[in-house]
Amino acid sequence: MLDGKVALVTGGTRGIGLATARALAEAGATVVLTGRDEAKAKEAAAAAGAASGLSLDVTDAKAVSTLVRGVAKEHGKLDIVVANAGIMEDALLGMIREELVDTTLSTNVAGTLHTVQAAARAMMRKKTGAIVVLASIVGEYGSAGQTVYAASKAAVANIARSAAKELGRSGIRVNAVAPGVIDTDLTSGLTEDAKAENIGKTPLARLGTPEDVANAIRFLVSDDASFITGQVLGIDGGLVL
């Protein structure tokens, strides 16, 4: 399905990122994953069957550009980029700290933008490529206590839409996935009552798994999705209809 493709997954050491790296590798792609901690990135790469794991802080635009160029040079091209790196910290409106705003926006918004920009530059040489960014249903519909996170993910969705319009004529597709409540480290803080409430609201009656999201990403970056761009695909078990 992805034989001969070269893929980069940021934030690939756990959760959705790790599942995505594994799904792309199992589909035949040569995968490079990144994480803030180099040792964890290398460990995750081995677990996912990826070619390598590298250290990267996506808030550092120069570091992102250098790493993307390095991956493209080492492997001769870059076909797929999944901008997954992100953070989530909840806070009620009256309790939002300035540090929380700065950290969330610099990681989720600026970090995604740096990654998409660097990917586009690398892909333009071959006039082909597929990029997927990680939005959220919270960015589409909002959520009490998640104002900053919701704002950041709304921005990410519109990075995908705008980049798709700009890059389409260069043969580069850009899409976003918008997960619902997925059973990962980011949602591990939910109480059992909160989990039960979300399950009760979900027509498919369960939380999502990282693999649910990874499988959708694998489709979006494949040639089977060659006429799909600028979309924000909800992966939420019907939670939002």
RAJODA-V653638 format. One record per backbone hydrogen bond with DSSP energy under -1.0 kcal/mol. CO is the residue of the C=O (numbers start at 1). NH is the residue of the N-H. E is the energy in kcal/mol with one decimal. If there is no record, write none. Layout:
# RAJODA-V653638
co=CO nh=NH e=E
co=CO nh=NH e=E
This chain:
# RAJODA-V653638
co=2 nh=5 e=-2.2
co=5 nh=30 e=-3.1
co=6 nh=79 e=-1.7
co=6 nh=80 e=-2.3
co=7 nh=32 e=-2.6
co=8 nh=82 e=-2.9
co=9 nh=34 e=-2.1
co=14 nh=18 e=-1.5
co=15 nh=19 e=-2.4
co=16 nh=20 e=-2.4
co=17 nh=21 e=-2.4
co=18 nh=22 e=-2.3
co=19 nh=23 e=-2.4
co=20 nh=24 e=-2.6
co=21 nh=25 e=-2.2
co=22 nh=26 e=-2.7
co=23 nh=27 e=-1.2
co=24 nh=29 e=-2.3
co=25 nh=28 e=-1.7
co=27 nh=2 e=-2.8
co=30 nh=7 e=-3.1
co=31 nh=51 e=-2.5
co=31 nh=52 e=-1.2
co=32 nh=9 e=-2.5
co=33 nh=54 e=-2.6
co=34 nh=12 e=-3.0
co=35 nh=56 e=-2.2
co=37 nh=41 e=-2.3
co=38 nh=42 e=-2.4
co=39 nh=43 e=-2.1
co=40 nh=44 e=-2.7
co=41 nh=45 e=-2.2
co=42 nh=46 e=-1.9
co=43 nh=47 e=-1.9
co=44 nh=48 e=-2.3
co=45 nh=49 e=-1.0
co=45 nh=50 e=-2.4
co=52 nh=33 e=-2.3
co=54 nh=35 e=-1.9
co=57 nh=60 e=-2.0
co=60 nh=64 e=-2.3
co=61 nh=65 e=-2.4
co=62 nh=66 e=-2.5
co=63 nh=67 e=-2.5
co=64 nh=68 e=-2.6
co=65 nh=69 e=-2.3
co=66 nh=70 e=-2.1
co=67 nh=71 e=-2.5
co=68 nh=72 e=-2.4
co=69 nh=73 e=-2.3
co=70 nh=74 e=-2.7
co=71 nh=75 e=-2.3
co=79 nh=130 e=-2.4
co=80 nh=8 e=-2.2
co=81 nh=132 e=-2.4
co=82 nh=10 e=-2.4
co=82 nh=84 e=-1.5
co=83 nh=134 e=-1.5
co=92 nh=95 e=-2.5
co=93 nh=96 e=-1.1
co=97 nh=101 e=-1.8
co=98 nh=102 e=-2.5
co=99 nh=103 e=-2.7
co=100 nh=104 e=-2.4
co=101 nh=105 e=-2.5
co=102 nh=106 e=-2.2
co=103 nh=107 e=-1.9
co=104 nh=108 e=-2.7
co=105 nh=109 e=-1.1
co=105 nh=110 e=-2.5
co=109 nh=113 e=-2.6
co=110 nh=114 e=-3.0
co=111 nh=115 e=-1.9
co=112 nh=116 e=-2.7
co=113 nh=117 e=-2.6
co=114 nh=118 e=-2.4
co=115 nh=119 e=-2.5
co=116 nh=120 e=-2.6
co=117 nh=121 e=-1.9
co=118 nh=122 e=-1.9
co=119 nh=123 e=-2.6
co=120 nh=124 e=-2.1
co=123 nh=126 e=-1.1
co=123 nh=127 e=-1.2
co=123 nh=128 e=-1.3
co=129 nh=173 e=-2.6
co=130 nh=81 e=-2.1
co=131 nh=175 e=-2.4
co=132 nh=83 e=-2.6
co=133 nh=177 e=-2.0
co=137 nh=141 e=-2.4
co=138 nh=142 e=-2.5
co=143 nh=146 e=-2.1
co=145 nh=91 e=-2.6
co=146 nh=150 e=-3.2
co=147 nh=151 e=-2.3
co=148 nh=152 e=-2.2
co=149 nh=153 e=-2.3
co=150 nh=154 e=-2.2
co=151 nh=155 e=-1.8
co=152 nh=156 e=-1.9
co=153 nh=157 e=-2.1
co=154 nh=158 e=-1.6
co=155 nh=159 e=-1.6
co=156 nh=160 e=-1.8
co=157 nh=161 e=-1.9
co=158 nh=162 e=-2.2
co=159 nh=163 e=-2.7
co=160 nh=164 e=-2.3
co=161 nh=165 e=-1.6
co=162 nh=166 e=-1.8
co=163 nh=167 e=-2.9
co=164 nh=168 e=-1.4
co=167 nh=170 e=-1.7
co=167 nh=172 e=-1.8
co=168 nh=171 e=-1.9
co=171 nh=129 e=-1.2
co=173 nh=131 e=-2.8
co=174 nh=230 e=-3.3
co=175 nh=133 e=-2.1
co=176 nh=233 e=-2.8
co=177 nh=135 e=-2.8
co=178 nh=235 e=-2.1
co=179 nh=137 e=-2.1
co=181 nh=208 e=-2.6
co=182 nh=184 e=-1.7
co=187 nh=190 e=-1.8
co=191 nh=195 e=-2.4
co=192 nh=196 e=-2.5
co=193 nh=197 e=-2.2
co=194 nh=198 e=-2.2
co=195 nh=199 e=-2.6
co=196 nh=200 e=-2.3
co=197 nh=201 e=-1.3
co=202 nh=205 e=-2.5
co=208 nh=183 e=-3.0
co=209 nh=213 e=-1.3
co=210 nh=214 e=-2.7
co=211 nh=215 e=-2.6
co=212 nh=216 e=-1.1
co=213 nh=217 e=-2.3
co=214 nh=218 e=-2.7
co=215 nh=219 e=-1.6
co=216 nh=220 e=-2.3
co=217 nh=221 e=-2.0
co=219 nh=222 e=-1.2
co=222 nh=225 e=-1.5
co=223 nh=226 e=-1.6
co=225 nh=228 e=-2.0
co=231 nh=176 e=-3.0
co=233 nh=178 e=-3.3
co=235 nh=180 e=-2.4
co=236 nh=239 e=-1.5
co=237 nh=204 e=-1.7
